[in-house]
Amino acid sequence: MPERRPSCAVERLSLAPAEQWTLHDVLADRLRRDRGGDPADERTASHRRQAFETLDDGGRRFTRPELEAMQRTLARAHHTRRWEVERPRLEALLRQISSALD
């Protein structure tokens, strides 16, 4: 008999190419900073890494913990000067991910 794994709810995000690039870039930037980071954030970093890998492989289906990690990462990036130009795109991504989490 095949092993049964618990079903893990996933949500599909419909991302335009510019949104894909922005999300990929924000996650990659944060992953570079995660190295040697805070152990308390290790679980979120793991979900962020998995979300990045899914996106990098062309996937658009994410688990709830991955969506939550992306939401926190985007919210943090939204408040930094580095992402000022992409701020409207970050806001659109945050709205889309928040809707997926509802």
N, C-alpha and C positions, 0 to 999 in steps of 0.2 A: 504494500500500500504506500502511495507517495506521501511524503511528509507534508503536513499542512502547516502553512505559515499564516500567522494572523494577517488579515487584510489590512493594508495601510492605505488610508484615504489619500488620494492624490488629486490635485487640481491642475488643469491645463491653463496656461497663460497664453493669450494671443498677443504676441509681441511684434510690432513693426520692426524692420531692420535697424532703425536708429535707436529704438528702445532696447533691442537685443544688445547692440554695441554698448550703450550706456550702462546697462545692468552688468554686462560682462566686465566692463572696465572698472566699475565701482567695486564689484566683488574681487577682482584681481588685485586692485589697489589695497583693499582691506586684508586680503590673504597675505600679501607681502608683509603687512604690519603684524599679522598674527604670529609670525615666527618668533618663538621665544617670548610670547605674550603672557598675559594673565591666565594662570591655570583655572581660575574661576569661570573664565569665558571659554574654556576648552570645549564644552559641549556645543555651544553656539558656533564656535569656530569649525567644529566637525560638520555641522549641518550646512554652514556657509560653504565649506569646501565641497561638499557633495552637490549642493545647488550649482556651484560654479562648474563642476565637472559635467553635470547634466546639461547645462546651458552650452558649455564648450563642445559637447558631443552633438549638439543640435537638438537636444530634447527640450520639451516645453512642459513636462509634467513633473510636479513637485509635491513633496509631502508637506503636511502642515508645519512640522518643525523647520523644514527648509524655507518655506514661505515666511515664517516668523523670523528666521535668521536674516533673510533678504530684506524684510521690512525694517528690522533694527539697523541693518547696514545702510540702507537707503536713507533712513531718517537721520542717522549720524552724518552721512555725506551731505545731506541737504543743508546742514548747518555749517558747512565748512566753506571757506573762501575758494578752495581749489575747484569746486563744482559749481561755481556761480553761473557760468554760461549754460550748463545743463539743468539748472534749477527747474524750469518748467517740465522738462522731461522726467526729472526725478519725482516731481509732484504727481505726474500722470502715472508713473510706475507705482508709487506708493498707493494711489487710489485703486489701481487695478489689483494689487496684492491684497490690500485691505478688503476689497470686495470678495476676493477668492477666499479669504479667511472667515468671512461672515457666514 
